[in-house]
Amino acid sequence: MACPLPLRAVARVMRISSKGSTFLSIDRATAGLAVLGLASALLFWAAFVRLYSLDALLPRPGLSISKLSRDPRTGLLYFGAFAALFELYLLGALAAARARGRAAWVIVAAGAVLSSLLLLRLYPIDATDIFDYIMFGRVVAVHGANPFYTPPAHFPNDPVLPYAGWSGSTTGYGPLWTLLSAAMSRLALQLGDSLLVQVLIYKLSAVAAAATTALLIAAILRREAPERALLGVYLWSWNPLQLFVTAGNGHNDSVMVAPMLLSLWLVGRRRWSAAVLAALAGALVKFIPVLLVPLLGIVALRQLQGRARWRFIVTTAAGAGVLIGAAFAPFWRGGDMLILSSRAHLFTTSLPAWLWSLSDPRWNNNQVQAMLLRAALFTLAVAELLALWLVWRRPTLLGLAQAATALLLFYLLAAIAWFQPWYAIWPLALAALLPDGPLRPVSLLLTFAVTWKAPLFEYVLAPPGKPLPTARWWEGRLFPIILGPVWLVWILDLASWMAARLPPAGRRAGPGAGAVPRRWPLHGRVR
């Protein structure tokens, strides 16, 4: 499948600096942002909200685009709409990099609010996750049970149960998210307990977390690099995937991302223990931010001296113990509370899943998947050590953000076994903080590439009305088509960067050979 997103436009966006772009004058840039924001909101409405209205479709559980329409043109419209949204997004990035003044900030905020308000009325067509959140919250708030040990299927008369996709499983989310879910379910009970109210409460929580992330990006960049603060906020707030999965489908990933950004904001204020605890709070929603905890610790240890180091270690360890204990205490009953063993064999749209699809079907399936999972964890551990080394050499906020972005990208592209499109917003929030460089275009391209999965799977690989192919067959195609282009761009970026570090052929390396060049290839200055 050809990618309609022009990579030249991506590279052009990455070359933008606060002084160098002549794409628009300042006044036209601000006006252009307003026009592009309105066009994006209208496109969201026309291509998604109008066709998949929450009010009209909510009485019907388990819907997806292929269940609503078997016409392949529906998948083409879905794909084309995202291609157009990302074209508008790239043009907006050009304008946001050039725009200045309070009006530009108001327009960026208003554009995000407008699209979010429209997408609140979208039926969650990409997954049943929001209904699973609701059901797990109801297990606590309505049924007084423990969702870590009691699956929703134990309550067959619950009206939300037919909507849940994982009704036979206990929750796989962290205890902090479960506490938040229970609180939102209790709030819904106070407001009438209709399914519409419950869906909107969970969507609004995701939108509020995304808005918090935008505020943290603004606060970090206005202090560290004010010349690109507006662009950083724009890259997160107007990203079509972020808006679609957050306001449109209510995924809780933004609730996990906000504490990660909070930890970096706290690093900028030298609140070392609080920064680590913020990342741990995110990990108690979903475990991903735990990857950042060692990086935060290294930065703190490099910045502190003598007794201050020991105070940091003792204070952070004590605070972590209290935080983790308080989160788990209401639910802990022993055993495999987080059902890690049952999730060890979930493989889809990932490098391990693709390698599994290439294995001989006569081999023991469980053993092959276990071997691939161990290999993925080993490569992730190596990547973590490399990120620690990079942060040790450059213990700054920018160095931390770059290492964390690279680590999350590596995890998604190489080490994760179960990959879903909404995961792509994890590195996006960190990449919005970065200056020109290879990590930002890869993060942006990833958010576009993953939008191909739904139409590709539901209308090409497993078209409606035809026998469902084997998982081995479709996994052999999902990873190369969806993530292959992202791998290619990243490899080319890294190769060109490494080539720029080498001395020209036939010239003896001078004293400065091997130093980081002043310019990233194709992507402008490193600030």
C-alpha angles and dihedrals in degrees: 000000000000118000112233092196105103108231089203088064090051091052090047091054090050092053092059117114128175092259107029109061120097095176092111136002116243095260094045091045092058092046090045090055090055093050093046092047092052091046091051093049091049091049091051089052097045099043100036120006095046092049099038104035115180092215094053100040104035094092088064117071128209099025127162133168094268092049090052095046132012091193109113088216087073089063090046090052091049092051094042093050092055091046089054092044091054091048088055089045092055092048088050090052089056089052095043091053090056102036121100137182138045093294091063091052091049091051094049090050093044093049092053092046093049095050091044093051091052093046092052085076093055120110108236097255100162099063144344092243097116090054090050089053089051093047094049089049090051091051086066103032101036105024100031093227134129112255091200090066105018119060120214091249088077087075103056094167095059108116093220095054096088089059096053116100096195099041093139095054133073117240119289095195128098125270094251091058090047090054090049090048091052090050091050091048090052089050090051090052089056091050097051103281096247116156090239091056091048093050092048092049092054092044092050091051089055092047091049090052091049090050089050089053090052091051091050092049089051092048093049096046097042086059100037105029112001093175091071101032095106092048092050092052090046094051090058102034099046100036105128094219093050092051093045097049095038109040095017102045103014099231114175094225091103088057087058095043096053094066089050090057090043089057091055091047089053091049088056088057093044093245092144102170093043090051092055092046091051091055090047090052088056090049089055087062095044122349097238098096089061085080088066096050096082090047091053090048092052092050091050094048091049092051098043128070137201117333092003088068092054092046089053093050095047096042094046094047092049093046092047091051092051093045095048093043093049092049096048099036097083091053110028114117099149131258127070094336094170094045090231092158094057092050095050092091100048107120128169141139093353141109092257089049091051092048089049090053089055094053122101109272088220091067120093104275096209093049093049092050092046090052092049091048092052090049091050092050090049093052090047090052090051090049090050091052091049090050089050090052091050092050091046089056093044109027096179133115091253092047090050092049092049094048092046092049092049091047094051091046091051091049092052096042101039117008109037116095100193110046126179128181096247091061088075091079091068096080092031092073091052094042089057087068095054130097122231110311144110097286098064100057091045091052092048094046090050091057089054098041094055091059087072093068101080098050092037095053100036099043106023112026098030105016117188117263094028130095112276111250122227121278089240089058098050095039088057088063107032098067098047093046099042105031100020094084090050090052090049094052092047093048092049091048093050092045093051091046092051091046090054089056093057120087115251115271114272093017122109113240111254129211091278096050114129094025118132107271119243089237130047109223111266093350111080132239127345108230 
